[in-house]
Amino acid sequence: MSINHQGTLLIDSKDIILRPFTKADAGKVYENWASDPEVTKYLTWSAHKDINDTNGIVSGWVDNYRSKEFYLWALELRSSGDVVGSVTLSHVDNFRESAELGIALSQKVWGTGVGTRAAGLVISHAFNVLNLKRISANHQPDNHASEKLLTRLGFKLEGVARGYTKNKDGELTDVVQYGLLKDPRVKETSRFRTEQTWKDTRNHYLKVLGKPWYQLLAELQNTLSFATFDFYNLRNLKTLHLPITTGSISSPMGKGSDSLPVKVKMFEQDVYLADSMQFMLEYGTRLFGNGAWYIMPSFRGEDNDKRHLSQFYHSEAEIPGTINDVITLVEDYLVHLARHILRRHGDVLNEKVGDISHLISLAEKNTPFIKITLDEADDILKELSPENYSSYIEDVGEFRNLTHAGERRLIQHFGGFVWVTNYDILSVPFYQCRDPKKPHSALNADLLFGIGEVVGAGERHSDGAGVRKALEEHQVAPDDYEWYIRMKEEYPVRTAGFGMGIERFLMWVTRENDIQDFQLLPRVNGENIVP
């Protein structure tokens, strides 16, 4: 597959905009960095002495945009509209499907992380939209700021090319060279390859003990558990011990359900293995007052595949508040996890995964993720690819579902994390309450990144009447939920909560693509697997 040349397209994010330059930008280019000797100190061109120099350069850039193989973005701050730098992909090699990354930044934004985020967005665009396979970068030996930037982005040091280029004074100078691969070859020869030993359910447990991949997986699980406790402890949210059997499943077979419950018989009594602790965490929130959290196994009556496990681990929390409150909680939680994982495992992941720029970018995040409604997602997907629209949105008449292909296309379009909110009311479980401002939709949100949906969140009904009405609308028998209704009648509280699939999150951390590799001891419905 060759490079998918698109020219310099708009790349929009919450805090920065990457767009083509216009001639009107020349004044900002001159003022903010082109005339600054400190900015050009390690570049191959000297600081501009006159605005006319900048006018000529910018005019040339604008002319070059006629080529679909010219990639140069103006870095604009959304908050102020100020243009504070440029990011470029140059030396495009169609045969090798590669390009060279370059960045120039105004001193105004040095040390703010803006450069890292801008370069990260361009890298994501280059790999996921343009289909580049490799990005190179270089800097002069004394340019330690560029060294730190490239390291944060996951670039690998490849060596020093002596006398490789001429500096602004016409003297030959060394350059330090780096490379970043879309699919790092180290993964092909990595000692962390699992070889899918889980297919041999009889002997897998022994093979795990000799595989460095599973050692890393266990360490990541431990770190995630520790970091989760630390996160909630700082916020005075408490955990509690809960049973895994229940008579009230939280993914009932109503309209829009995509999950089957797991029924078991215990002492002649039919019960279910919990698929979520959401109901119990709503109870715990009323018990503690400030909220409750839990990490637990979840059970689903579906077959394992590359995206699904019949038994997986859930990180869940419930708090008093609204959907927006829990969205903020989720984003803070993910940043906290990224920082802990980098601190404990950054070196190993950088060595074996080959690119941890995604983790660094999350750990440095200081602005909210992009948020769109399902209606907006529908419009975006229809505009992006009318011919593929039916594979992105499944319309069953009473409601729409966002497909896995649709999730992946939105992640690609936005360059990473994106919240999709306000799903059609009948497509979500009955306990998600209706949005009074958009009556056809629910107060819910799915966070898409990595494999697709990794976090699901929602605001609950605050009283019993709302639950009864929703059960009727979703055609779910109320018998098993009378206790839930009574709790809300006697203790009416507005709460919101979320659940994150831990294995899916770790897939994103390690850039792996098969969730079945994330079980230390696999479980398959219908099989008796030991230990």
N, C-alpha and C positions, 0 to 999 in steps of 0.2 A: 504494500500500500504506500503510495507516494504522499508527499506533503499536500495537505488540503489548503492551498493558498487562498486566503480571504482578504488580504490587505489589512490595514490598521483599523480594526473594528473597535467600537466602544466596549469598554470593560467597566461595568458599574458596580460599586460596592457601597457599603453603608457610609463609610467616611471618606473614601477617595474615589475619584473618577479618572479613568485612563481613556484618553480620546485622542484623535488626530489634532495636531497643531493647526492653528489658523494664522494668517498674517497679523491679526490683531494681537496675538500673543507675544509678539517680538519685544514689546516694552517690558513685560514681566520676565521673559527669558534673559534679557540684558540685565535688568535690575536685580533679579534674584539669584542668578548663578553665573551667567556667561561672562560677566565683568568682574567676577570675584577671583583673585589670584589663589585664594585658599582652596576654592572648589577645583580649579584647573591645575592645581599643583602637580597631580600625578596623571593628568590627561595628556594626550598627544597634541593638543592645541592650546595656544596661549589665551589668556583672558582678553576679551574684546575691549578695545580702547574707545570705541565709538558705537553708538546705537546703529549706525549705518552698517557696521559689520554684521550685527545681529539680524538686521532687516534682510540682508542678502542671504544669510544662512537659512532663516526661517522661510523665506520665499522659495528657496531651493527644496526645502522639506515638503512644502505644500505642493509643489510641482511633482515631486516624486510619489505622492500618494496616488497618482494615476496608475502606478504599477501595483498589482496584487501581491508582489513579492517584497514590498517595502513595508517595514514594521518599525514605527517610531511613535511612541505614545507621550502626550503631555500628561503630567501628573498634577491633577487639580484637587485641591482640598474642598470637599463638599461644604464644609461649614462656612468657609470664607470666599470660595471661588478663586482663591489665589493659585496661580500656577507655580509650583515649587520644584520642578524637576522634569526629567525625561527618562524613559526606559526604552531601550531599543533591542531588537533582534537583528543582528547584521551578519555578514558573511554566510548568508543562507546557502546551504549545499544540498541541492535536490537529490543528488545521488546518495549521499550519506544520511539524508533526512535530518540535518542538523543546522544549528545556528549559534551565534555568539551573543551572549547577554551583555548589555552595557547599561549603566545607570549614572546619572548626574543629579545631584541634589543640592538645593539651596541650604545654606547654613541654618536657615530658619527651622528646618526639620531634622537636623542632625540629632541623633540620639533619641528620637521619638518613636522609632519603629515604623515610620511611614515608608521608608525605603524598603524595608523587609517585606511589608505587606504588598507594596506595589510590585516588587520583583516577583513575589510569590504568586500574585494574580496573573502576571504575564507568563510565568512558568507553567501554571495550570492551564492557561489558554493555549500555550504552545504545544503541550502534550495532549490535551484532551480535545481541542478544536482543530488546531493546525496539523496534528498527528506527527509532530517532530519526535524523533527517537533519542536525540542527544542534544544537550545544550552545553556549550563551553563558556568559559569566562577567564579573564586573566587580570592581573594587576602588577604594578611595579613592586619590587621587594619591600620597600619601606612603607607601603600603603596598608597599614594594619587595620584601618577601618573597613576597607574592602575585604580583607582577609576574614574579619569577623562576620561581615555580612554574608559572604559566600558560604562560610561554615554553617551559619545559622540556617541557610537555605538548603543545606544537605549536599552541597557540592563536595566532590572528592579531590584532594590534592593529587595532581598527576605528575608534577615535576617543575623544574625551572628551565626555561629555554634561554640559553645564554646568548646575548647580543641579538635578540629576536627582533627588536624594532628600534626605531629612533624616537627619542623624546622631543619635546617642543624646541629644544636647542639644537636638534640635528645630530645628537650623539646616540650611538648604539647603546641600548640598555637591555638588561635581563627582564623577563616577565615570569611571574609565577602562574602556572596554568592549572585550571580546574575543569572538571567535567561532571555532568549530571545526566543520568540515563532515565528514560521513562520506565523501562523494565530492567533494573540493574542486573547485570550478568552475575553478580555475586549471589543472587537468589537461585540461579541455576546450578551453582556448584556449592551452595551454602551447606554447612554441616547441620543447619537447622531444617533441612528438608525432612518432611514427615514420612514420605513414601506411602502415605495413606495406610498406615499399619492398622487403622481402625476397621479396615475391611476384614481383617482376620480377627474376629471378635474373641476367638478362643485363646489367642496368644498375645493380643495387643498389650495387655497390662504388663507383661514382661518386657516387651520391646520398648515400651515407654521409658523404662528405667535406664535404657542405654542411649536415649535420644536427647541431645542438647536442646532441640526445639521444645520438648515437653518440660525440660528444666526451666527454660525461659518462660513458658506459658504459666507454670506454677508460680514462678516469681512474680509475674505480672498480676496474677490473680491475688496473690498476697498483698502486693502494693496497692491494688485497687481497693481491697477490703480495708486496709489500714487508712488509706487516703479518704475513703468514704466516711469512716468513723470520725476522723479528724475534722472533715468538712462540717458534718452535722453537729459535732460537739461544740465547734466554734459558734454555731448558730443556736445552740440550746435546743436542738431537735433530738428526740430520744428514740431509741429502738425498743422493741419488746419481743417476747418469745411467743410465737403463734403456732397453732397446729396447721398441718398441711392438708388435712381433710376438711371438707366443707359440704354443706347441702345447698350452698348458694354460689353457683359459678358466676364469674364476672364476664365470661364470654358466651352468653347463652345463644342458643340457635334462633335468634331473631333475624329480622331483615338486616342485610348488610354484614352479617357475621362471616368471618373468614376462618373461624377456628372451631374445632370440635373439642368438647370436654372429655375428660378421662374418668369413666365411672368404674368404681371398684366395689366389691362386696366385702364388708367387714362384719363378721358375726351376724350373718343373715340380713344385714342392713346395707342398702345401696347408698354410697356416698361418692363424692368426687374428690380427685386430687386437685389441689388448688392450682389454677392457671395464673393467678395473680393474688397479691395480698391487698389489693386496693380497698375492698370493703373493710377489711380488718384495720387498715391504716386510717380510714375515715373514723372508725371506732376509737383507735388510738389517739387521733387528733382531739377528739372530744375528751378523752381521758387525761391527756397531758396539757391540752390547751394550746401549745405552741406548734404542734406538728409531730409527725412520727415517720420513721423510715425503717427499711428492712431490706436485706439481701437474702434471697431464697431461691430454691429451685422451682421452676414452673413446669407444668405438665400439659402437653397438648396432644390431641388425638390425630396427629398428622405424621406423614412419613418424613424421614430425614432427607434433605437434599443439600445443595450447595448454599442455600439461603436459610434453611429452616432446620431446627432440631425439635424432636419430640419432647426432650427434656433440656432445658437451658436455665441459665441463671438470670434473675431479674434484680435490678437495683431500683427500688421504688420508694417514693416519699409522698406524703400528703401534708398540706399546710392550710391554715385558715387563710382565705383570700380568693383571688380571682385567677383567671387563666393567665393574665399578664404577670401576676406575682409568681406563678409557678414557672413561666417561661424564663423570667430573670433568675430564678433558683437553678434551673437546669443549666443555663449558660455559665453561671458562676461555678457550678459543680464540675462541668467539663473542663473549664480552665484549671480548676484545682487539681483534677486528675492528671491533666497534661503536665503540669508543673512537677507533681510528685513522680510521675513516670520518667520524665526527663532527668530529674535529679538522681533517681536510683538506677535507671537503665539506659540513659541516653547514649553512653559510649557503646554499649553492646548493640543497641538498635541501630546506631549510625553505622557500625561496622558490618552488621549482618543484613539489615534491611536496605541500606544503601542510600536512603533519603529520608530524613526526619524533619524536613522543612514544614510538613503539615503539623507536626507536634509543636514545633517551635512557634509557628504562627498562632496556634490555639493558645499556647501558654502566654503569649504576649498580647492576646486579644484585649482590647479596652473599649470596644464599641459593640452594640448589639448585632446579632445576626440579621440578615435580610429576612423580612417577613412578608408573605403574600397570601391572599385568600385562595381557596380552591377555584373560585370564579376567575380570579386573575391568572392562576396557573393554567386554567382551561384556555383562556385567551392567548397566553404566551405560547403554549404548545401548539395551538392551532396556527399561530402566525409563524412559528419557527419551522414547522414541517407539516403543511396541510396533508401531504400524501401519507404521513405516518400517524396522523392524529388519532385514528381509531385504535392504534396500538398503545397510545398514551393514556387515553381516557376511556373507561368502560362505562357506557350509559345503559343502565338496565331499566330505564323508564321512570321509576320512582326516585332514583338517586343515581349519582355517578361515583365511580371508584377511580382513583389514581393508580394506574398499573405500575409494576416494577420498572418497565421501560420508561414510563412517564417520570417516575422518581429520578431515574438515572439521567434523563435528558435535562431535568431542572437542575440537578447537581452540576452537570456539565455547563449549563447556561450561566449559572451564577458563580461558577468557579469554586464550589465547595458548599458550606453549610447554608441551608435555607429552610425556614419554617413555612409550612403550608397550613393555614388555619381555616376555620369555618367550613368544614366538610358538610355535605348534605346531611340533614338531621337523621334520615333513616339509614345512612351508611355507617353510623357509629353506634356503639352500644347505648342502651336506654338510659344509663346513668349519667351520660354527658348532657348537660342542660342546653336548652335552646338559646340562641343569641337574640335578645329582644330587638336589637337593631337590624338584624338580618334573620327574620323568622324562619326562612327555609334552611338555615344552617345551624350548626352546633358551636358552642364555645369550646372548641378543641384545637389541638395543634400537633402536627407531626414534624419532628426535626429530621431532615434528610441530609445525610452525608455518607461517604463511604459506600456501603452496599446498597443503601436506600434509606428506608425508615429505620432509625436506630432508637429514637425516643418518641413515645406517644404521650400526650398530655391532655388534660381536660378539666373543665370546671363542672362541679356536681350540682345536682338539685339541692337546695337548702332545706326543703320541707317535704313531708310525706305526700302531699297532694301532687306535687310535681313529679314524684316517682310514679305514683299510680297512673297519672295521665300518660307518662312516657311508656310504661309497661303496656298499656292498652294500645298505644300508637305503634309500638314495635311488635305487637302481637306475641308478647311473652307472658305466660301464666304467672300471676302474682304470688301463688302459694308459697314458693320457696323464699320470697323476699319480704314477707310480712314483718319479720324482725327488723329488716333494713328500713321499712316504712315507719315502723313504730319508733325506731331510734331517731329518725328525722322529725317525727311529729313531736316527740318529747324533748329533743335536744337539737333544735334547728340551728345549723351553722353553715355558712357558705364556705366550702373548701374546694381546693383544686389539688391535683396531684399528677404524677408522671411515673412511667415505667421505662427503664432503659435495658435493652438486651445486652448483657455484659459481653457475650461472645461476639456480637456484632460490633460493639465498640472496640474490642481487642483486634478484630479483623482490620478495622481502620488504622489502629495504632501500628500494626505490623505490616500493613499493605498486602495482606493475604486475601484470597478470594474464595475459599471453601470453608464454611463454618464447621464442617465435620472434623476439621483439623484442630478444633478448639475444645475438644472433650478429652480430658485426661482418661476417663473411663467411660466409653460410649454406652449409650442406651438406645435401643431400637424397639419400637412398639412391636409386640408379638414375639420377641426373642427373650430367652432367659440367658443373660450374659453375666459371667462371673469375672472378677469378684464384684 
